[in-house]
Amino acid sequence: MSKLFNRRLIDTQIRFTFFIVLISVFVGLFRFVAYKGADPDMLKIDVNRAGFDQLISVPYIGLKNAERILKLRKEKGKITDLKQLKNLRYYKRFKYFLKVE
């Protein structure tokens, strides 16, 4: 009985893992197709309009950088140039994903 149970458990785990991998592949392909023809400026996030959740979704902006951007925006009222974020960690990496309007 225990060998049969273990075999069923292993089969279930294999099917579940295969299903998860299959979904991951489809999601990855969809994201590639969706962004393939998009204008790069359309994909950038406006620093002055973005909330905390949008900021942390940007590559290289973590929790601390998102909090610092919101704090800077609160202090200055509005960010007029991305160079105001130059003191933040990974600025040279995430500046390509942001814009100021």
C-alpha positions in Angstrom: 0.0 0.0 0.0 2.8 2.5 0.9 4.6 1.8 -2.4 1.4 2.5 -4.4 0.7 5.6 -2.4 4.3 6.9 -3.0 4.0 6.1 -6.7 0.7 8.1 -6.9 2.2 11.0 -5.0 5.2 11.1 -7.3 3.0 11.0 -10.4 0.9 13.8 -9.0 4.0 15.9 -8.3 5.4 15.3 -11.8 2.1 16.4 -13.4 1.9 19.5 -11.2 5.5 20.5 -12.0 4.9 20.0 -15.7 1.8 22.1 -15.5 3.6 24.9 -13.7 6.5 24.9 -16.2 4.0 24.9 -19.1 2.2 27.9 -17.7 5.5 29.7 -17.1 6.5 29.2 -20.7 3.2 30.5 -22.0 3.3 33.6 -19.8 6.9 34.3 -20.9 5.9 34.0 -24.6 2.9 36.2 -24.1 5.0 38.9 -22.4 7.5 38.8 -25.3 4.8 39.1 -27.9 3.0 41.8 -26.1 6.1 44.0 -25.8 7.7 43.2 -29.1 6.1 46.0 -31.1 5.6 48.4 -28.3 7.2 51.9 -28.2 9.9 51.9 -25.5 8.6 55.3 -24.2 5.2 53.8 -23.8 6.6 51.2 -21.4 8.3 53.7 -19.1 6.6 54.6 -15.9 6.0 58.3 -14.9 7.8 59.0 -11.6 5.4 61.6 -10.5 2.2 59.5 -11.1 3.5 56.1 -10.0 2.5 54.6 -6.7 4.5 52.4 -4.5 3.4 49.2 -6.2 4.3 50.5 -9.6 7.7 51.7 -8.5 8.7 48.4 -6.9 7.7 46.6 -10.2 10.4 48.5 -12.0 13.6 46.5 -12.3 16.4 47.6 -9.9 14.0 49.6 -7.7 13.4 47.8 -4.5 11.5 48.7 -1.4 14.0 51.3 -0.1 14.4 53.1 -3.4 10.6 53.2 -3.9 10.2 54.7 -0.4 13.0 57.2 -1.1 11.4 58.3 -4.4 8.0 58.8 -2.7 9.7 60.8 0.1 11.6 62.9 -2.4 8.4 63.5 -4.4 6.6 64.5 -1.2 9.4 66.9 -0.1 9.8 68.6 -3.5 6.2 68.4 -4.7 7.2 67.1 -8.1 10.3 65.5 -9.7 11.2 67.7 -12.7 14.3 65.7 -13.9 15.4 62.1 -13.4 18.8 63.5 -12.3 17.2 64.3 -9.0 17.2 60.6 -8.3 20.9 60.3 -9.0 21.8 59.6 -5.4 19.7 56.5 -5.3 21.3 53.1 -5.5 21.2 51.5 -9.0 20.2 54.8 -10.6 22.2 54.0 -13.8 20.2 50.8 -14.2 16.6 51.9 -13.5 16.7 55.3 -15.1 15.9 53.7 -18.5 12.5 52.4 -17.1 11.3 55.8 -15.8 10.2 59.1 -17.3 9.1 62.5 -16.1 6.1 64.2 -17.6 
